[in-house]
């Protein structure tokens, strides 16, 4: 199982962890002050009641860290009481909880996040600098032990969080073979993905809607799923259905001189789940199935201007072999036909694509 960092909202049962994690570092470097006792023993009153937030980091299900966001004014939140259990350090938890706090602060209406620290806590200050905090003069009297003050503009913080998210390992994606009970969710994913990717190409919204209602009619999809020649793969991320692929086991293209062909007819990932390895997982399963069934070629077609999809397929070994035209309503679209030689199809490259290919059913 992949080791996972999970950031969750504070719950009352987290109070002992919130207290012990912070008490450890405070007592190591400093002396507990009355304000520390108040915040750690009653975080709901000290932080949450006034519109703040507390986040808890879990590592493989164990509480590993925490941070608070105390509301200073409607546009300023203080990053406070951040701690990571010594047993879970150097695993990226501190960075993860920092970036999660930026996103939470943004959702709360913050324009900036500030923090106070002390030069004795050198490791923490290096972390804060790493995630984007900037030093500013510290005003006297706020906290007895504070000789460092830092701030980060919320837009800069969100940009840093997005860069971090792109570098993180993908969550685990589960692939199942869809059956008739999944027809409705396949229909929903198909409609949303196609519309997000291709709506701007259509001159008529009515024709687009008519096409989607016909192609992704649940009754029609149920019949399609039941066909022996079709195979639908459904992708789940953290329990949520987020993408699907459709294979036709015996489907011939005139541009390929072989009687042993398989078609990858559709592969979709919902827009909000792009970049999380879903397309990669679906392609890996498609290649595994092709390898087991051993056709000479796996082929597909994709819209000629869908550069992300074309790049994804080329990285996964597909090569352009020709073009063809497909009509939807009053418009005709040009597609590249691409093929993959099935022998040695194990290499799978990642993609940030959403709707990669779609035409007929």
C-alpha positions as CSV (number, residue, x, y, z in Angstrom):
1,X,0.0,0.0,0.0
2,X,1.2,3.5,-0.9
3,X,2.2,5.6,2.1
4,X,-0.2,8.5,2.3
5,X,-0.4,11.9,3.9
6,X,-3.9,13.0,4.6
7,X,-5.0,16.4,5.9
8,X,-8.3,16.4,7.8
9,X,-10.2,19.0,9.8
10,X,-9.8,19.1,13.6
11,X,-12.4,17.1,15.6
12,X,-12.8,17.2,19.4
13,X,-11.1,13.8,19.8
14,X,-7.9,15.4,18.2
15,X,-7.4,17.8,21.2
16,X,-5.0,15.5,23.1
17,X,-2.8,15.2,19.9
18,X,-3.0,18.9,19.3
19,X,-1.8,19.6,22.8
20,X,0.9,16.9,23.1
21,X,2.4,17.7,19.7
22,X,2.8,21.4,20.5
23,X,3.7,21.0,24.1
24,X,6.7,18.9,23.1
25,X,8.4,21.6,21.0
26,X,7.3,24.5,23.3
27,X,8.8,22.9,26.4
28,X,11.9,21.8,24.4
29,X,12.8,25.4,23.4
30,X,10.8,27.6,25.7
31,X,8.5,27.8,28.8
32,X,4.8,27.2,28.5
33,X,3.0,30.6,28.8
34,X,-0.6,31.0,30.0
35,X,-1.7,31.7,26.4
36,X,-0.2,28.4,25.3
37,X,-2.1,26.5,28.0
38,X,-5.3,28.2,26.9
39,X,-4.9,27.5,23.2
40,X,-3.7,23.9,23.7
41,X,-6.3,22.9,26.2
42,X,-9.2,24.6,24.6
43,X,-8.5,25.1,20.9
44,X,-12.1,25.3,20.0
45,X,-12.6,28.4,22.1
46,X,-9.1,29.9,21.3
47,X,-9.1,29.3,17.5
48,X,-12.3,27.8,16.1
49,X,-14.9,29.9,17.8
50,X,-13.7,33.1,16.2
51,X,-13.7,31.7,12.6
52,X,-10.3,30.1,12.5
53,X,-9.4,26.5,11.6
54,X,-7.2,23.7,12.7
55,X,-5.9,21.0,10.4
56,X,-4.6,17.6,11.4
57,X,-2.1,15.6,9.3
58,X,-2.5,11.8,9.2
59,X,0.2,9.4,7.9
60,X,-1.2,6.0,7.1
61,X,-4.0,6.6,9.5
62,X,-1.9,7.8,12.4
63,X,-2.1,11.4,13.6
64,X,1.3,12.9,12.7
65,X,1.0,16.7,12.7
66,X,-1.2,19.8,13.2
67,X,-1.5,23.5,12.5
68,X,-3.9,26.2,13.5
69,X,-5.2,29.3,11.6
70,X,-6.2,32.0,14.0
71,X,-8.4,34.8,12.6
72,X,-6.7,38.1,13.3
73,X,-9.1,40.2,11.1
74,X,-11.3,39.5,8.2
75,X,-8.3,39.4,5.8
76,X,-5.5,38.1,8.0
77,X,-5.0,34.7,9.6
78,X,-2.1,33.7,11.9
79,X,-0.4,30.4,11.1
80,X,0.1,29.0,14.6
81,X,0.8,25.9,16.7
82,X,2.3,23.9,13.9
83,X,4.0,20.7,15.0
84,X,4.9,17.3,13.5
85,X,5.5,14.2,15.6
86,X,9.2,13.3,15.7
87,X,8.4,9.8,14.5
88,X,7.0,11.1,11.2
89,X,9.5,13.8,10.3
90,X,11.3,14.0,7.0
91,X,8.3,12.5,5.2
92,X,7.0,15.7,3.7
93,X,4.3,16.2,6.4
94,X,5.3,19.7,7.4
95,X,5.3,20.9,3.8
96,X,1.9,19.2,3.2
97,X,0.3,20.8,6.2
98,X,1.7,24.3,5.3
99,X,0.3,24.2,1.8
100,X,-3.0,22.8,3.0
101,X,-3.3,25.7,5.4
102,X,-2.8,28.2,2.6
103,X,-5.7,26.7,0.7
104,X,-7.8,26.7,3.8
105,X,-6.9,30.3,4.6
106,X,-7.9,31.3,1.0
107,X,-11.3,29.6,1.5
108,X,-11.8,31.6,4.7
109,X,-11.2,34.9,2.9
110,X,-7.7,35.6,3.9
111,X,-5.5,38.0,1.9
112,X,-2.4,37.2,3.9
113,X,-1.1,34.7,6.4
114,X,1.3,35.7,9.1
115,X,3.3,33.8,11.7
116,X,5.5,34.5,14.7
117,X,8.5,32.4,15.6
118,X,11.9,32.5,17.3
119,X,15.4,32.2,16.0
120,X,16.0,29.3,18.4
121,X,13.6,27.2,16.3
122,X,15.9,27.3,13.3
123,X,14.5,24.3,11.5
124,X,11.0,25.8,11.6
125,X,12.1,29.1,10.1
126,X,13.9,27.3,7.3
127,X,10.7,25.5,6.5
128,X,8.7,28.7,6.5
129,X,11.2,30.3,4.1
130,X,11.0,27.2,1.9
131,X,7.2,27.3,1.5
132,X,7.2,31.0,0.7
133,X,7.0,33.1,3.9
134,X,8.9,36.4,3.9
135,X,10.5,38.1,6.9
136,X,9.0,41.4,8.1
137,X,9.7,43.5,11.2
138,X,8.2,42.0,14.4
139,X,6.2,44.4,16.6
140,X,7.0,44.2,20.3
141,X,4.5,42.8,22.8
142,X,2.6,40.3,20.8
143,X,4.3,37.2,22.2
144,X,7.0,37.2,24.8
145,X,9.2,34.7,22.9
146,X,8.6,36.0,19.4
147,X,11.6,37.6,17.7
148,X,10.7,36.6,14.1
149,X,7.6,37.6,12.1
150,X,6.8,36.4,8.6
151,X,4.1,36.9,6.1
152,X,2.9,35.5,2.8
153,X,0.4,37.0,0.4
154,X,-2.5,34.5,-0.2
155,X,-2.2,34.5,-3.9
156,X,1.5,33.7,-3.7
157,X,0.7,31.1,-1.1
158,X,-1.9,29.4,-3.4
159,X,0.5,29.4,-6.4
160,X,3.1,27.7,-4.1
161,X,0.5,25.1,-3.0
162,X,-0.4,24.3,-6.6
163,X,3.2,23.8,-7.5
164,X,3.5,21.5,-4.6
165,X,0.4,19.5,-5.6
166,X,1.8,18.9,-9.0
167,X,5.0,17.4,-7.5
168,X,3.1,15.1,-5.1
169,X,2.9,11.3,-5.8
170,X,-0.5,10.4,-7.1
171,X,-3.1,9.0,-4.8
172,X,-3.9,5.3,-5.5
173,X,-6.3,4.8,-8.4
174,X,-8.5,1.7,-8.5
175,X,-9.7,0.3,-11.8
176,X,-12.7,-2.0,-12.1
177,X,-14.5,-3.5,-15.1
178,X,-17.8,-1.7,-15.3
179,X,-21.1,-3.6,-15.4
180,X,-24.6,-2.5,-16.1
181,X,-25.0,-1.0,-12.6
182,X,-22.3,1.6,-13.5
183,X,-24.1,2.8,-16.7
184,X,-25.4,6.0,-15.1
185,X,-22.0,7.1,-13.7
186,X,-20.3,6.3,-17.0
187,X,-22.9,8.5,-18.7
188,X,-22.2,11.3,-16.3
189,X,-18.5,11.2,-16.7
190,X,-18.8,11.0,-20.5
191,X,-21.1,13.9,-20.8
192,X,-19.1,16.2,-18.5
193,X,-15.7,15.3,-20.0
194,X,-16.7,15.7,-23.6
195,X,-18.5,19.0,-22.9
196,X,-15.5,20.4,-21.0
197,X,-13.0,19.4,-23.8
198,X,-15.0,20.0,-26.9
199,X,-17.9,22.4,-26.3
200,X,-15.9,25.3,-27.8
201,X,-15.7,23.5,-31.2
202,X,-19.5,23.4,-31.7
203,X,-21.4,26.1,-33.5
204,X,-24.7,24.8,-32.2
205,X,-25.3,24.0,-28.5
206,X,-28.4,22.1,-29.5
207,X,-26.4,19.7,-31.7
208,X,-23.9,19.1,-29.0
209,X,-26.6,18.4,-26.4
210,X,-28.4,16.1,-28.8
211,X,-25.2,14.2,-29.5
212,X,-24.4,13.8,-25.8
213,X,-27.9,12.8,-24.9
214,X,-27.8,10.1,-27.6
215,X,-24.3,8.8,-27.0
216,X,-24.5,8.8,-23.2
217,X,-28.1,7.7,-22.8
218,X,-28.0,5.3,-19.8
219,X,-30.3,2.8,-21.5
220,X,-28.1,2.8,-24.6
221,X,-25.0,2.5,-22.4
222,X,-26.5,-0.5,-20.6
223,X,-26.9,-2.3,-23.9
224,X,-23.4,-1.3,-24.9
225,X,-21.9,-2.6,-21.6
226,X,-23.7,-6.0,-22.1
227,X,-22.1,-6.5,-25.5
228,X,-19.5,-9.2,-25.5
229,X,-17.2,-7.2,-27.8
230,X,-17.1,-4.2,-25.5
231,X,-15.2,-3.7,-22.3
232,X,-15.7,-0.6,-20.0
233,X,-13.1,0.2,-17.3
234,X,-14.1,2.5,-14.5
235,X,-11.5,4.5,-12.5
236,X,-11.9,5.4,-8.8
237,X,-9.9,7.9,-6.8
238,X,-10.4,7.8,-3.0
239,X,-13.7,6.0,-3.6
240,X,-15.0,8.5,-6.2
241,X,-15.6,7.4,-9.9
242,X,-13.6,9.9,-11.9
243,X,-12.9,8.4,-15.3
244,X,-13.5,5.5,-17.7
245,X,-12.2,3.8,-20.8
246,X,-13.9,1.8,-23.4
247,X,-12.3,-1.0,-25.4
248,X,-13.7,-2.9,-28.5
249,X,-12.0,-6.2,-28.5
250,X,-12.4,-6.9,-32.2
251,X,-12.5,-3.7,-34.2
252,X,-10.8,-3.3,-37.5
253,X,-9.4,-0.1,-39.1
254,X,-8.8,-0.1,-42.8
255,X,-5.5,1.8,-42.4
256,X,-4.0,-1.2,-40.5
257,X,-3.2,-4.4,-42.5
258,X,-4.0,-7.0,-39.9
259,X,-7.0,-9.0,-38.9
260,X,-6.0,-8.9,-35.2
261,X,-6.9,-5.4,-33.9
262,X,-8.3,-3.9,-30.7
263,X,-9.7,-0.3,-30.5
264,X,-9.4,2.0,-27.6
265,X,-12.5,4.0,-28.3
266,X,-12.8,6.3,-25.3
267,X,-10.7,7.3,-22.4
268,X,-11.9,10.1,-20.2
269,X,-11.0,11.7,-16.9
270,X,-13.1,14.4,-15.2
271,X,-11.5,17.8,-15.4
272,X,-11.2,18.3,-11.7
273,X,-9.2,15.1,-11.4
274,X,-6.7,15.8,-14.1
275,X,-3.0,15.4,-13.1
276,X,-3.7,12.7,-10.5
277,X,-2.6,9.7,-12.4
278,X,-6.1,8.5,-13.4
279,X,-5.4,8.6,-17.2
280,X,-2.1,6.8,-16.6
281,X,-3.9,4.1,-14.5
282,X,-6.5,3.6,-17.2
283,X,-3.9,3.3,-19.9
284,X,-1.9,0.9,-17.9
285,X,-5.0,-1.4,-17.5
286,X,-5.8,-1.0,-21.2
287,X,-2.3,-2.1,-22.2
288,X,-2.5,-5.0,-19.8
289,X,-5.7,-6.2,-21.3
290,X,-4.3,-5.8,-24.8
291,X,-1.2,-7.8,-23.8
292,X,-3.4,-10.6,-22.5
293,X,-5.6,-10.8,-25.6
294,X,-2.6,-10.3,-27.9
295,X,-3.9,-8.5,-31.0
296,X,-1.3,-7.3,-33.4
297,X,-2.3,-3.7,-32.8
298,X,-4.2,-1.4,-30.5
299,X,-5.6,1.6,-32.3
300,X,-7.5,4.8,-31.5
301,X,-8.5,8.1,-33.0
302,X,-8.3,11.6,-31.5
303,X,-9.2,15.1,-32.7
304,X,-6.3,16.6,-34.6
305,X,-6.1,19.7,-32.4
306,X,-6.2,17.8,-29.1
307,X,-2.5,18.3,-28.5
308,X,-2.5,17.1,-24.9
309,X,-4.1,13.8,-25.9
310,X,-1.8,13.4,-28.9
311,X,1.2,14.0,-26.7
312,X,-0.1,11.5,-24.1
313,X,-0.6,8.8,-26.8
314,X,2.7,9.4,-28.4
315,X,4.5,9.1,-25.1
316,X,2.7,5.8,-24.6
317,X,3.9,4.4,-27.9
318,X,1.1,5.3,-30.3
319,X,2.0,6.6,-33.8
320,X,-0.1,8.5,-36.3
321,X,-0.9,6.5,-39.4
322,X,-3.6,8.6,-41.1
323,X,-6.6,10.8,-40.7
324,X,-10.4,10.4,-41.1
325,X,-13.5,12.5,-40.7
326,X,-16.4,12.2,-38.4
327,X,-19.7,14.1,-38.6
328,X,-21.7,15.3,-35.6
329,X,-24.9,17.1,-36.6
330,X,-24.0,19.7,-39.2
331,X,-20.3,19.8,-38.4
332,X,-17.5,17.5,-39.6
333,X,-14.3,17.0,-37.5
334,X,-10.9,15.6,-38.5
335,X,-9.2,12.9,-36.4
336,X,-5.8,11.4,-36.3
337,X,-5.8,7.6,-36.4
338,X,-3.0,6.2,-34.2
339,X,-1.8,2.7,-33.6
340,X,0.3,0.8,-31.0
341,X,2.1,-2.4,-31.7
342,X,1.0,-4.6,-28.9
343,X,4.2,-6.6,-28.4
344,X,6.0,-4.8,-25.5
345,X,3.3,-2.4,-24.4
346,X,4.2,-2.3,-20.7
347,X,5.6,1.2,-20.6
348,X,3.0,3.8,-19.4
349,X,3.7,7.5,-19.1
350,X,1.7,10.0,-17.1
351,X,-0.7,12.6,-18.4
352,X,-2.7,15.6,-17.2
353,X,-5.5,15.0,-19.9
354,X,-9.2,14.9,-19.4
355,X,-11.3,13.8,-22.4
356,X,-8.7,12.2,-24.6
357,X,-10.7,10.6,-27.4
358,X,-14.3,10.3,-28.4
359,X,-16.4,9.8,-31.4
360,X,-18.8,6.9,-32.1
361,X,-20.2,4.3,-29.7
